[in-house]
Amino acid sequence: MPEKITYSEGQLIENQDCESLEDVKVSKPVNAEIAPETQELANGNAEQAPTTRLYKRRWVILFLFSAYSMCNSFQWIQYGIINNIFMKFYNVTSFTIDWMSMIYMCTYIPLMFPVTWLLDKKGLRVITLLGSALNCVGAWIKTGSVRPDLFGVTFFGQFVCSAAQVFILGMPSRIASVWFGSEEVSTACSIAVFGNQLGIAVGFLIPPLLVPNVDDFDELAHHVSIMFYGTAAMATLLFILVIFVFQEQPTLPPSKAKAAIQAIPSEQYSYLQSILKLIRNPPFILLIVTYGINTGCFYAVSTLLNKMIIEHYPGEEINAGRIGLTIVISGMVGSLICGIWLDKTKSYKKTTMIVYVMSLVGMVVYAFTLNLGYLWVVFITAGSLGFFMTGYLPLGFEFAVELTYPESEGTSSGLLNMAAQVFGIIFTISQGKIIDNFGTLPGNIFLSVFLLLGTIMTGFIKADLRRQKANQSAEPTRPEGDLQDSASSPVIIKEEKL
């Protein structure tokens, strides 16, 4: 006779014998609210008791994803950080080189929905293969553009890389939830974002070193070809690793929340209905806007950093790259700290609010110290800005998953990123025009005003942590190699009359 497995929020009560598992229920204790979708999952999909396990392979999957995400984000910023050099090499305007960054943002918007639909239909492995393949192809196309008259070729290569980004940018929260347990999912998401930020950091550092500002076009072409061929070789290696190493999902789910989602019959899932549920979720809509503002500001600052630094510190292309590196490295530290903090405290709303306020403060301080004439001051203020602004990225992903559970993590992350691309395009074009006509201070104040608006809106987001509620009362997930009987069922309480 099978065991009856029953759940409740917050505590473990009993096991009972029963004839079947069909009447397994999840009850709502006093003072707890459970979203209808979460309650329906628990009450309607318990054909068998979920067994969970963590696999060591999860770290290989995570770091492989981070590596090819890094390669793609490197290609995003490799033009913008030496904007003036590529202007001279291809004989184009500064605004044209800005589009080498903005093409990433423009491509994401129309392709987001088809890619998230494909993610739900075909899974992580297919998306990963396509993303890494496009990243590789785009990198090799650029190797054929090392002549001043071939700007169209290099732009097409960047377009292909931007298409690859659509298969990469929204995946951190999905990979974290598919492979990692409830006590480490935010840290895993932060590490996945960490890879993307590391690529931006390398993109700030390496191009100014590999491509010096020389007047001899043959020598300049040689330096550009070294950068392009090196990137293509790395992208090829990572694509091969993805083919042979990347796995769709673990045999057993890593958490009770993920087990409940996997129990839903595929015929009951509707991508369109999922989208409609997301856009009818007021806290999530507020998060979309606030995430878009914060991340859009980061995109604008990253794209226009060379222009801002060169205006006040002529001839400092290498230091412009180092300042960008400082922004991203400090942001990577911020991302990891925020992820670890969320796993320990689950204080999503409070942490998001604090980081948003500090992003605003950092932007204001950066704006008013950029023109003081001291590069060391810019390093400090830019690093402080990066710590909070970049640290916000995994917070947004994880907060979105909490607010929208049990909807697809790829879809919620995709909508956040689409908002970021829209605001990124608007902010980059607008701030660029303001800087050209009025200077860097008005341009940075422009971004600060929007960050203030985003901070106010963040205060109105209701922290409905649905995934956490689904994970409550579950016994700890067993790591791979635990010699205890992994098939023994977790205990869930049945509803009691109050």
N, C-alpha and C positions, 0 to 999 in steps of 0.2 A: 504494500500500500504506500503510495507516494506521500511525501511530507507536504503539508499545506504551508506555503510561504506567504507571509503577510507583512506588509510594510506600514509604517507610520512615520510622521515627521518627528525627528529628534530623539527617539529612544527605541530600544529593543524590548519586545514583550514576550513572545512565545512562539513555539512550534506546535502545530496540531496535526493529527492524522486526518486524512480525508480521502474521499473516493476519487477526486480529480482536482485539477488545479484551475478549473474553469471559474470558480467563484473567488479567486484571489482578488483582493481589493487593496487600494491604498486609501487610507482615511486621512482626513484633515483634522488635526488637533485644534484645540482652542487657541486663539491668537495667531493662527497661521493661515495664509491665503495661498491657494494653489491655482495657477492659471488653468482654465478649462482644457487647453490642449495637453498640459502636463497630466491632469487628472484622467483625461481620456486615454492617454498612452498607458498609464499605469493600470487602469481598470479593463482595458480592452485588448491588450496584446501580451498577456501572460500565459501563453501556451506552455511554456516551460520556464523553470527558474533560471534567471540569467547567471552565468558564471563568468567572472572577469579575471584577467591576468595581464600583467605587464611583461613585455618582451624586451630583452636587451637590444634587439635589432632596431627598436624605436629610435635610438640615438643615431644609428647609421643613417636611417631614413631622414631624420631631422637635419643632420649636418650635410647630407648630400643635397637636400633641397636648399639649404642656406648657401651652399657653394655655387649652384647655378643661378640662384637669385642674385648673388653677389656679382657674378659675371654680367648679368643683364643690367643691373643698376649702374655698374661701372660704365657701360656703353651709353647710358642715359646722359651722364654728366661730362663725358670725356671731351665734348666739343665746347660746352659752355664755359668751362673753367679756363680755357685758353682761347676765349672768344676773339680777342684781337689778332691772334696768330692765324686762326682759320679764316678770319675776314681777309687778311692779306693773302693767304695761300690761294683761296678760291675766288678772290676779288668780289666778295659779296658784302652786304651791309650787316651791321651788328644785329638788327632785327631778324635777318635771315638766319643767322647762327642761333639766335634765341629759339627759332622754330625747330632746331635739332633737338631741343629739350621738350618743347611744347607738343611735338608730334606724338610723344609718348602719352600725353594727356588726351589729345584729340582722338587717338586710335582707341583708347580704352573705352570711351563713352559708347560708341555704337556696338562694340564687340562684347561688352560685359554680359549682356543677357544671353546671347548664344553660347558663350563659354560657360557660364554658370549652369545653363540648361544641360550642356554636354557633361559637365562635372556630375550633375545629379543622375544622368542617364548612364554614363560610361565609367565614372569613378576617377580616383586620383591618378592611377597609373597612366591612363590615356592622356589626361591633361598634362601630366608631368612630361611625358614623351613629346607631346606636341610643343610645349613651352621650350624645352631644352633644344629640340630640333630647330625651331624657328630662330632661337637665339644663336645657334651655331651657323645657320644659313646666312643670317643677317651679318654676322661678323666676317664671314668669307666674302660676301658681296663688297664690303668696304675695302677689302684688300685690292680690289680692282679699280679703286677710285683715287689712287695716289698721283693725280695730275691736276693742275689748276683748272683745266677745262672739263673735269669730270665731277663737278659738284652734284649733278643729278644722280649719279651712281651712288655717291656716298649718302645722299638723302634717301634713296630707295633702300639701301642697306639699313639705315636707321629706322625707316618705316617697318621693315621686317622685324627688327629687334623690338620695336614698340608693340607689334602684334604679339610677340613672345611674352611681353610683360603682362598682357591680359591673362595669360595662363599661369602667371606667377604671383601677382600682387595680392590677390585675395585668398591665397592658400594657407597662410600661417595658422589661422584659427582652425581650419579644416584638418590639417595635419595634426595639430595639437590634440583635437578632440578624438580623432580616429585612433591615435597611437598612445596617448598619455592619460594617466589617471587623474582623478579630480583634484588631487593634492599637488600636481605638478603641471597642470594644463596651461596655466598662465605663464609659468616660467618657460615652457616649451614654445608657446606662441612668441614670447619675447626673443628667444634664441632664433626662431625663424625670421622674425623682423630684423634681428641683429645682422643676419647675413646680407639682407638688402642694404642696410645702412653701412655695413663694412664695404660693400661695393662702391657706394657713393664716396666713402672716405678714401678708398684707393683711387677713385676717379678724380678726387680733388688733388691727390698727392702725385700720382705717377705721370699724367700728361704734361704738367709743367716741367718735369725732370727729363722726360723722353723727348719732348718737342720744344727746344729752346727757341727764342725769338731771334732768328738769324735772317739775314737779307738774301742769302744765296738760295734760290728756289730749289735747286737740285739737292742741296744739303737738307733743306727743310722737308722735301719729299722723302728723303731717306729716313729721317727721324719719324715722320708720320707713318711710313710703311712698317717700321719696327713696332710701333704701337699697335697698328691694325693686325699684323701677322701674329704678334704675341697674344692678342685677345682671341683671335680665331683659333689658335692652337689650344688655348685653355678651354674655350667653348666646346671644341671637338672632344677633348678628354672627358669633360663633364657629361656630354651627351652619351658617350660610350658607357660611362659608369651608370647612368640612369637606366640604360637598356638592360644591363645585367644585374643591377643591385636593387633598384627601386621596386617595392612591393605594394600592392593595392591596399591591404589592410591586414591586421593581425588575425590569427585564427579565432581568438576569443576577444571580445571587446574589453577596453581598458577601464570602463566605468559603468555604473548602473544607468546613468543618463544615456550613454551611448548604446547600451544594450536595449534600452526601451525604444530608441529610435530604430535600431536594426530589426526590432520585432514587428515593425509596421509592414504589412504586405505591400509590395511595390505597386500593385494595382490601385492601392488606396492613396498613393501620393500624386498630387497634381502640382506641377511647377507653377502654373498660373495662379492656382489658389494660394500657393505659398507666397507668391509676390503680393497678392491682394491682402493677405494677412499682415504682411510686413508693413505695407503702406497705410494700413488701418491701425497701426500700433503707435500712438502719440509719443511715448517716450523714445521709441526708436527713430521716429521722424526728427525729433529734436536732436538726437545724437547724430543723425546723418548731417544735419546742417552745421552743428558745432564741430564735428570731425572734419568736414569739408573746409571750414574756415581755417582751423588750426593747421591742417596738413597743406592746404593751398598756400598759406603764408610760408611754410617751409619750402615748398616747391619754388615760389617766387624768389625767396632769399637765395636759395641754392643756384638758381638759373642766372640771377643778376649779380652774384657775388663778385665776379671778376670786374664787372662794370663799376660797382660801387667802390671796390678797393683801388682800382687803377685811377679813378677820378681824384681820390685824395692822396694816393701814394703811387705816383707814376713809376713804371718800370718794376713794380713789385709783383709780377705774375706768379713767381714761385711762392711768395708769402701769401698771396691770395689763395693759392691751393692749400697751403698749410693752415690758413684760417678755416677754410672749408673742412679740412681734415679734423681740426679741433672741434668744430661744430658737431660733426658726425660721431667722432670718437666719444665725446662727452655724452652725446645722445644715446649711443650704444650702452654706455654705463647706466644712463638713466632708464633705458628700456629694461635691462636686466634687473635693476633694483626694483622697478615698478612691478615686473612680473613676479619676482620672488615675494614681494610685499603682498600682492594680491593673493597668492597661494596661501600665505600665512594668515591673512586677516579677512579676505573676501570683502573688503570695504571698497567696492567699486566706485560708488558715487562720491564718497569723500576724497578718495585718491585722485579721481578724475578732476574734481573741482580744484584741489590744491595745485595739481600740475598745470591746469589751464590758467589759473591766476598767475602762477610763476612764469608761464610762457609770455603772458602779457607784460609782466614786469621786465622780463629779460629783453623783450622787443623794444620797450621804451628806453631802457638803459643803453642798448645797442645803438638806437637811433640818435641819441644825444651825445654819444661818445665817439662815433665813427670819424668825425671831422676834427678831432682834437690834435691830430698830428703824431700820436703815439701808437705805434703798431702793437706794442705789448698790451696796451689797454684794449685794443680791438680783439686780440686773442682771448683775453679774459672775458669780456662781455659777450663775444660770439660763442665761446664755450659754455657760458651760463645759459645763453639762449638755446643752444643745441641740447643741453642736458634735459631741459623740460619739454621743448617743442618736439624733439625726436622721441623722447621718452613717452610722449603721449600716444604714439602710434599703436603699440600693443594694448594699451589701456582701452582705446576705442574698439579694437577688434574683440577683445574679451568681454567688454561691457555689452557690446552688441549681441554676442552669443547668449549672454545671460538674459537680456531683455526679449530675445526672439525665440528661445528654445520652445519647441523642438524643430523649428524651421532650419533649413540647411545653412551651415556656417559659411559655405561658399557664397550663397546668395546674399546674406546679410553683410559679409565683408565686401562683396562686390558692389553693393549699393553705397557703402561708406567710401570706397575707393572712387566710384564714379563721381560722387559729390566732391571729393578731393581734386579730381581732374578738372571738373568744371570751375571750381574756385581757383585752382592753380592757373588755368588759362587766363581767367579774368584778372587775377592779381598780377600775374607776370606781365601781361600786356599793359595793364593800367599803371603798375609801379614803374615799368620801363619808360613809359611816356612821361610820367611825372618826373622821374629822374632826369630825363633828357631836357625837359623844359624848366624845371624848378629846382633840381638838385636832389641829393640823397635823403636829406632830413624830411622834406615833405613826403617823399615816397615811403619812408619807413613809418612815419606818423599815419599815413593812409592804412598800412597794415595793422598798426596798433589799434586804430578805431574799430576795425573788424574783430580783432581779438577781444576787445572789451565787450562787443556785442555777443560774441560766442561765450564769453565767461558768464554773462547774465543769463543767456539761454540754458547753459549747463545747469544752473541753479534750479531750473524748473523741470529737470528730468527726474521722473519717479523711478526709484531703484527697485524694480520688480525682478528679483533674481530667480528666474524660473529654473535654470539648470541646477543651481545650488539646492533648491527645494527638491528636485528630482533625485539628487544624490544623497540627501539626508537619510539617515537610518540604515545606510548600506554598510556592510562590514568592509574593512580595508581590503583593497585589491592586492592579490597575491603576486609577488614578483615571480618571474620565470625561474624555475628551479626549486620552488617551495615543494617540499616532499609531502606536505599534507594533502589530503584528498581534495583536489581542485574542483571536484564535482559537487562537494557538499554545498547546500543551498544557503544563501544569506537569509537571515530572519527578518520578517516584516510583521508589524503588528496589524491586527485586524481592528476595524473601527469599533469603538466601545460606545455604549449609550452613556450620555452625560447627565 
